[in-house]
């Protein structure tokens, strides 16, 4: 499970520098989203899961394709914005591939996954409930990076005074700084939550959210 769970999923080549035509780049990236979905489904094949879980993960991967491509086509207004939306979709497919056993949710203005907000300090509500009496805790996306974030406006998540205790019922608020954002900017971020039995982490999952600034 290492690749879908830990793989950052972001494109790091210079594809975005190969054209200045946003419409052409949109088409390229929409095709890429379709193509890479087959790689994630191949990982689901590899896991040999029970039928219900297999179907659930494939459905999550497939549902991401039209939503991501709709945002690429209708929301993204620049090469950078297309990259942000595309990488958001890749991250969401990786999360679906790894499975979603934890009861966690991330909300912006009471919406999950695909959201919108005005510029400014954006409130993020993170909720979760541990299984079998376990507790939940805000984790790290990768090594020393607590959050994954990518935007067209230099947005960042406030890491001052973070609630890092374990909770039976997780219900915390984080601050997304987007004071410099303008209409049609996009922000994608991933919040990672761990499930704990005492001091031992039993499981860990990330939830990726994209914000359309309106």
LINJO-V659523 format. One record per residue. N is the residue number from 1. RES is the residue in one small letter. PHI is phi in whole degrees, 0 to 359 (none if undefined). PSI is psi in degrees with one decimal (none if undefined). D_FIRST is the distance of its C-alpha to the first C-alpha in whole Angstrom. Layout:
((N,RES,PHI,PSI,D_FIRST) (N,RES,PHI,PSI,D_FIRST))
This chain:
((1,x,none,2.5,0) (2,x,301,-43.2,4) (3,x,295,-55.9,6) (4,x,295,-33.4,6) (5,x,283,-39.2,6) (6,x,252,-18.1,8) (7,x,296,127.4,10) (8,x,295,-34.0,13) (9,x,81,-2.1,14) (10,x,272,144.0,18) (11,x,283,130.9,20) (12,x,240,5.6,22) (13,x,278,-172.5,24) (14,x,259,27.6,28) (15,x,301,-36.3,28) (16,x,291,-13.4,29) (17,x,264,0.9,32) (18,x,273,-10.1,33) (19,x,211,148.7,35) (20,x,256,0.4,37) (21,x,271,108.5,37) (22,x,298,-41.0,35) (23,x,296,-41.4,35) (24,x,296,-42.1,34) (25,x,293,-36.8,31) (26,x,305,-48.9,30) (27,x,298,-41.7,31) (28,x,299,-44.8,28) (29,x,286,-32.9,26) (30,x,295,-40.1,26) (31,x,296,-39.1,25) (32,x,297,-42.1,23) (33,x,300,-43.9,21) (34,x,298,-45.3,22) (35,x,295,-45.7,20) (36,x,289,-22.8,17) (37,x,301,-32.1,16) (38,x,292,-33.2,16) (39,x,296,-41.9,14) (40,x,292,-38.4,11) (41,x,295,-31.2,13) (42,x,296,-34.7,12) (43,x,293,-36.9,8) (44,x,297,-40.8,10) (45,x,304,-44.1,12) (46,x,298,-34.3,10) (47,x,289,-24.6,8) (48,x,51,62.1,12) (49,x,275,163.1,12) (50,x,302,154.1,16) (51,x,305,-45.5,18) (52,x,297,-43.6,18) (53,x,290,-39.3,14) (54,x,303,-48.0,14) (55,x,297,-39.9,17) (56,x,297,-43.8,16) (57,x,290,-41.4,13) (58,x,297,-39.9,15) (59,x,298,-39.5,18) (60,x,296,-42.4,16) (61,x,297,-49.5,16) (62,x,293,-34.9,19) (63,x,293,-25.9,21) (64,x,289,-30.1,20) (65,x,300,-56.6,21) (66,x,293,-33.9,25) (67,x,293,-45.0,25) (68,x,297,-45.5,24) (69,x,291,-29.1,26) (70,x,294,-41.7,29) (71,x,292,-38.1,28) (72,x,299,-42.9,29) (73,x,285,-38.4,32) (74,x,251,-24.7,33) (75,x,257,-48.9,32) (76,x,294,128.8,32) (77,x,245,1.9,35) (78,x,213,167.0,34) (79,x,304,-46.0,32) (80,x,298,-42.6,30) (81,x,296,-39.2,30) (82,x,299,-43.3,28) (83,x,301,-45.6,26) (84,x,300,-46.5,25) (85,x,293,-43.7,24) (86,x,299,-47.5,22) (87,x,295,-33.3,20) (88,x,299,-44.6,20) (89,x,296,-40.8,19) (90,x,298,-43.5,16) (91,x,297,-41.9,15) (92,x,295,-38.1,15) (93,x,294,-38.2,14) (94,x,297,-39.3,10) (95,x,294,-40.7,11) (96,x,295,-38.4,12) (97,x,297,-40.8,9) (98,x,286,-18.3,7) (99,x,94,160.0,10) (100,x,229,69.8,13) (101,x,282,-18.6,14) (102,x,270,145.1,16) (103,x,273,85.1,19) (104,x,225,153.0,20) (105,x,211,148.3,22) (106,x,233,127.0,23) (107,x,230,136.7,26) (108,x,237,118.4,29) (109,x,53,42.9,32) (110,x,66,16.4,31) (111,x,242,147.5,29) (112,x,245,151.2,25) (113,x,74,-62.9,23) (114,x,240,110.8,26) (115,x,227,176.3,28) (116,x,214,156.5,32) (117,x,199,160.2,34) (118,x,279,161.7,37) (119,x,299,161.3,37) (120,x,125,-158.1,37) (121,x,272,115.4,35) (122,x,262,128.3,33) (123,x,280,130.9,32) (124,x,244,122.0,28) (125,x,257,119.8,28) (126,x,251,124.6,25) (127,x,234,150.1,25) (128,x,192,159.3,22) (129,x,217,121.9,23) (130,x,290,155.5,21) (131,x,268,145.1,21) (132,x,53,42.1,23) (133,x,79,4.4,25) (134,x,284,167.1,22) (135,x,247,167.0,23) (136,x,235,153.9,21) (137,x,209,144.3,21) (138,x,295,128.0,21) (139,x,246,-161.0,18) (140,x,245,136.8,17) (141,x,292,-44.9,15) (142,x,202,116.1,15) (143,x,50,-111.3,17) (144,x,267,2.1,21) (145,x,263,109.7,20) (146,x,291,-40.5,20) (147,x,237,149.6,20) (148,x,260,130.0,20) (149,x,213,140.2,23) (150,x,213,136.4,24) (151,x,205,170.9,28) (152,x,261,7.0,31) (153,x,224,14.8,33) (154,x,70,26.7,32) (155,x,293,153.4,31) (156,x,210,156.2,29) (157,x,264,130.4,28) (158,x,292,124.5,30) (159,x,252,11.9,29) (160,x,278,132.8,32) (161,x,55,44.6,32) (162,x,289,143.3,29) (163,x,283,101.3,28) (164,x,249,10.0,26) (165,x,285,167.8,27) (166,x,271,146.9,25) (167,x,226,140.0,26) (168,x,292,-42.6,27) (169,x,239,105.8,27) (170,x,279,123.9,26) (171,x,207,84.5,28) (172,x,238,162.2,28) (173,x,238,132.9,30) (174,x,244,157.4,29) (175,x,250,122.0,31) (176,x,258,113.3,30) (177,x,275,113.4,33) (178,x,224,41.5,34) (179,x,295,-27.7,38) (180,x,271,0.9,38) (181,x,289,152.3,36) (182,x,233,165.9,38) (183,x,306,134.5,38) (184,x,83,0.3,36) (185,x,293,157.4,33) (186,x,228,145.6,30) (187,x,225,127.3,27) (188,x,241,134.1,23) (189,x,215,156.0,22) (190,x,236,126.2,18) (191,x,255,130.5,19) (192,x,251,133.0,16) (193,x,236,135.8,17) (194,x,252,147.0,16) (195,x,254,130.8,17) (196,x,236,141.0,19) (197,x,247,100.0,21) (198,x,68,-125.2,24) (199,x,264,3.9,23) (200,x,260,125.5,19) (201,x,284,121.5,16) (202,x,269,-38.1,15) (203,x,206,163.4,12) (204,x,206,135.3,12) (205,x,216,150.7,12) (206,x,251,149.4,14) (207,x,237,121.4,17) (208,x,259,134.7,18) (209,x,231,142.9,22) (210,x,240,138.9,24) (211,x,243,128.4,28) (212,x,262,117.9,31) (213,x,281,127.1,34) (214,x,238,none,37))
